[in-house]
């Protein structure tokens, strides 16, 4: 039986693959497509790690915001 977290893992992989596939289009640079896919997959990763973790959730929302923010900032830095 497929669990909730299995579906999240598939969604993460699908988002990255969709970004890579969009990078094959002549109007989109490959690194921009991958960056877009990674940003979309960050939403699923946030859901799996912080909003609905397999263990007891943390009480600190600051940690979750910092981790997601660092992921987005590093993606933007890699784009430039």
Secondary structure, DSSP 8 states (H G I E B T S, - for coil): ---HHHHHHHHHHHHHHHHHHHTTSTTS-HHHHHHHHHHHHHHHHHIIIIIS-SS---S-HHHHHHHHHHHHHHHHHHH-
